[in-house]
Amino acid sequence: MIFGIAEIVAYLSRVMTLWPGDVIAREKPAGAGAGRQPARSLQPGDTVHLGIDGLGEQSQRVAQE
């Protein structure tokens, strides 16, 4: 990891409001875009699923900024 957890939380809290229950995903999962051949990045319309055992799962749709 390039930045420590405290530094990541400090930075994010300066640029956005963090709420109880927010999840900061700090690593990419196996099979993520850079490791694919050819490499692939998230595109508008893609859906990202994040799950934590015992807590549940959330899904977010990627939108054009």
C-alpha positions in Angstrom: 0.0 0.0 0.0 1.4 3.4 -0.9 -0.6 5.4 1.7 -1.6 4.2 5.2 -5.2 3.9 6.4 -5.0 7.0 8.6 -3.7 9.1 5.6 -6.4 7.7 3.3 -9.2 8.5 5.8 -7.8 12.0 6.5 -7.7 12.8 2.8 -11.1 11.5 2.0 -12.6 13.4 5.0 -11.2 16.6 3.5 -12.8 16.1 0.1 -16.1 14.4 1.0 -18.3 13.6 4.0 -17.8 10.2 5.5 -20.8 8.6 7.1 -21.1 5.7 9.5 -21.2 2.5 7.4 -19.2 4.0 4.5 -16.7 1.5 3.0 -13.4 2.5 1.7 -12.3 -0.1 -0.8 -8.5 0.2 -0.9 -7.4 -2.8 -3.0 -8.5 -4.2 -6.3 -9.9 -7.7 -6.4 -8.3 -10.6 -8.2 -9.0 -10.4 -11.9 -9.3 -6.6 -11.9 -8.8 -4.6 -15.1 -5.0 -4.0 -15.1 -4.3 -7.7 -14.8 -6.5 -8.7 -17.8 -5.3 -9.1 -21.3 -6.1 -6.7 -22.8 -6.3 -4.4 -19.8 -9.8 -3.1 -19.0 -11.0 -0.1 -16.9 -14.5 0.6 -15.5 -16.8 2.2 -18.0 -20.1 4.0 -17.5 -22.9 1.4 -17.1 -20.7 -1.2 -15.4 -21.8 -2.4 -12.0 -19.4 -2.9 -9.1 -20.4 -5.4 -6.4 -18.8 -5.3 -2.9 -19.6 -7.9 -0.3 -18.3 -8.5 3.2 -19.1 -11.9 4.9 -21.6 -11.3 7.8 -22.4 -7.7 6.6 -24.0 -8.1 3.2 -23.4 -6.8 -0.3 -23.9 -3.5 -2.1 -23.9 -2.8 -5.8 -23.0 0.5 -7.5 -23.5 1.5 -11.1 -20.6 3.4 -12.7 -21.8 6.8 -14.1 -20.1 9.3 -16.3 -18.8 12.2 -14.2 
